Amino acid sequence: APVASHDGRPRSGRTWLTATPYLVWTPLPYDAPDDGIAFACLGAGDQGCLFIDLAAAPGAVAIGGDDAAAARLAESIAHQLGQGVSSGRSCSTVIVGSALPEPYPPGAVWAAGISDLAPASAASLADGAEIVFCRLRSNDDAFALARYVSSAERRVVPVVLANLPDAPWSFTAEPSRREAEGLHPAIA
């Protein structure tokens, strides 16, 4: 049976299988799970640190909420993915326009705009995923991104810095409560 969308209708396009589980709690933030393609820590809670495999996303991942907090979360995720590449994971990171501030993560590719995204070279296709960090500024951007994702020869997961109501996975970033408390001296 074809994969169904959130409203129960069949979806067109490719269905991608990835490692499970895609959500993992670990005791330490640098204790990333070994069995995924694009694991990144989203934050910490009572159970430890929550890691998610972005390559397992069933579509676009939205990071909304406070704009500055969303940008910081996306930047953190991108840098974690850059570290994963150096440890042998098969995931590439693409940053579109000013979605993330410089310096970019190791191995990241930059594109000026969504319409400038180019298919990966045959040598880089392997079996990995491509995580694209971007902002949608117009309907033309949304259509260009959809065309790029659907025509790609490898798994492409857009991470869109926006509140997208129909995104299969979405996160709401809020300003840190610690920022409001100010800095406390470490040495008195």
N, C-alpha and C positions, 0 to 999 in steps of 0.2 A: 504494500500500500504506500502511496506517496506520503511524504511528510506533511503534516497539517500545520497551518499557521495558528496564531492565537485565537482566531475567530472560527476555526474548524474547517476552513476551506483548504484544498490542496495547494501547496506552494510549488512554484516552478523553480527550476535551477538545480544546482548541485546540492547534495547532502554530504556532509563531511563527517567522518568518524574520527574521534580522537580518544586519547587515553582517559580513563576514568579512574578514580573520581577526579573531578575538575575543581572541587573545593576541598581544601585540606587545612586543618589547624595544626600548627607546629608550636613548640614551646618558645622558640627563638626566631627573631626576624631574619637571620641569615641562614636558617636551617631550611632552605627551599627544598620542596619535594623533588625526587629524582626522576619520576616517571612521566612527566609532562613535557610539552614542547615550549610553552610560553608562560610559565608560572611567575607570578608577581605577588608581593605582599600588599594587600589593600589596607591593612591596619591591624591594631591589636585589641583584644578583648579579654574577658575573664578566662577564656579557654586557651589563650595564647595569641599567635599571629595567624590571620586568615590569608591563605594563599589561594589564588584562582588561576586556572590555566586559560588564558585568553584565546588560545588556539581552539578551545572547545566551545567557544561562543557560537550560538546558532545563527548569528547575524551581527549587526552593528552593536557596539557597546557604547552606551551614552554615559558621559560624566557631566552631570548638571549641578544645580545648586549655586552656591556662591562662586562667581567667576574666578576669583583669585585662588580660592581653595581647590576648585576643579582643575585649574592649570597646574597647581602644585602636585596634586595627586597624579595627574597624567604624566608630569615630568618625572616623578618618582618611579612610576611604572615603566616608563621608557628607559630610564637608567638601569633599572633592575633587569630588563630584557637585554640591554647591552652587556651586562655582566654575565647573563646566561649564555650569550653567544661565545664569550671567551671560555666558558666551561664546556663547550661542545654541543649545546642545544641548537637545533636547526630552525631558527626563527630569525627573521630579519625585521628591522624597524625602519619605517619611513615616516618622516616628519614633513607635513605640508604647510608651507607659508610660515606664519608666526604662531602656529598652534602651540609650540613649546619654545621657551627661551634658550638661547645658546649659553654654554657650550652643549652640543648635542652628545648623546651617548656614544660610546665606542662602536664603530661599525654602522651607525645610522646613516641613512640616505636622506637627503633633503630635496624636496620638489617645491618650486615656487608657488604652484597652485594645483588644485585637484585635476584640472584639465592637462597638467604637465606630467601626471603620473605615467610611467612607461612600464611595459611588461618586463618582468625580471628576465635576465639572460638565461639561456638553457643551462649554463653551468651552475647557476645559483638556485635552480628550481628544486632539486633534491626532493625530500619529502617533508620539508618544513613549512612553516606558515609565515605570512607577511602581515605584520601589525602596522596599520596606517593611522597615525595621529593627525587629526584635522579638525577644522571648524567649517561648518556649512554657512556660507554667507548669502546664498541665493538658491533658487530652484535649479538653476543651471549647475551649481556645485553638486547638489543632490543627485541630479541625473548623471553627471559626469562620474561621480563616485559609484553609482549603481552600475553604470556601463563597465567601469574598470573592474569592479568586484566580480561581475558576472562573466567577463571575458578572460579572467586570469586563469592561467594553467596551474596555479597552486592555490592553496587556501589563503584568502585575504580577509582579515578581520579589521574593519574600520573602528577606531576608537574616536568617537565624535565628542568634542567638548561642547555640549549643548543639552538642553532638556528635550529629549526625543520621546514623545508619548508612546510610540509603538515599538521602541527598541526592545529586543528580547532580553537583554541584560542592561540594567541602568543603575547608576550609583549617584547618590546625592552627596556632594561634598559641602561641608560646613566649615566656617572658620574655626581654627583651633581655640579651645577654651584657654589654653596656656598663653596665647598671645594677649588676651585681655588681662591676664594676671601680671604681665610685665616680667622683666628679667630679675632674677634673684642672684645675689652675689654668691659665688662658690667658695670664696675665701673671705672670712670676716677680719 
